[in-house]
Amino acid sequence: MNFAGRKWVKMNETLINFRKAVADSTDLQEKVKAGADLVALGKGNGYEFTQEELESGWKELQESDEGLTDFELDMVAGGKGHHASGFS
């Protein structure tokens, strides 16, 4: 496979695991949709990361070729994003 010119996310492992947890949990998705603080939500579920790490990871994800999860696409397309929390 030729990966030349492709951008991949270099997000920290904690953010990757939190992202997977949100993608797999309707409960976490509902909290995100309701405007939960993502850093606090992560911490409350065993995922420690800073606001800066969250924002940097989200920016990297949007600029990558990896693609967004269905939930992330819904959040962006539906205009329900939480820019300050990482979703925009």
N, C-alpha and C positions, 0 to 999 in steps of 0.2 A: 504494500500500500504506500502511496505517496502522500505524506502529510506536510509537504512543503507549503509554506504560506498559511497554514491553519493555525488558529489561535485556540489554545486550551486553557481552562481555568486552573490556576495554581492556588486556589482557596485553601485555607488551613483545614485540617482534618475535622476539627470540631464543627466548623460551619458546614462542611460537606455532610456530616452525620446529622446535623440539625435540619438541613435542607431535605434529606431523605426522610427524617421523622415527620416533617410537615407534609411531605408528599404522600406519606402512608397513613396519616391520621386525620380523619375528618374533624375530630375534636380540636386539634391544633389549627387546622385550616379555618375553622369557625372563629377561633380566637384571633387569628391574623386578620380575617375579614372584619372583625369587630374593632380593629384598630389597636390590638395589644402591642405593647412595647416589646419588640422582638428580642432585645437583649435580656429583659426580665423574663420573658416567656422561655427563652433558651435556658437561662439559669435555673428557672423553676423546674425544668425537665432534664437537668443534668448536663447542659451544654454551656460552657463558659467561653464567652467571646465579648469583645468590646464593640461599641458603636462604630468605631473607626474600622475595625476588622470586618464588620458586617457591611458597611458602605463600600469598602474596597472590594470585598468579595462579590457584592452585587454588581458593581461596575465591571469587574473582570468577567463575570458571567454574561452580562449583556453584550460585551464586546467579543465574546468567544464564539467558536463554532460548535460548542457543546450543545447549545439549545436549552430552552427553559422547560420545566415540567409543565404538565397540563394546568395545574393549579397556578403556577407563576404566570403562565400565558393568560389565564382568566383574570388574574389580578391586574395585569398590565392592560389588557384589552378592555376590561370593564371599567377602567378609570378608578378602580378602588384601591389603587396603590398607596403605599405609605412611604413617601420619599424619605422622611426623617427616620423611618424605621428600617429602611433598606429597600423596600419595594417602591418602584416608581413607574 
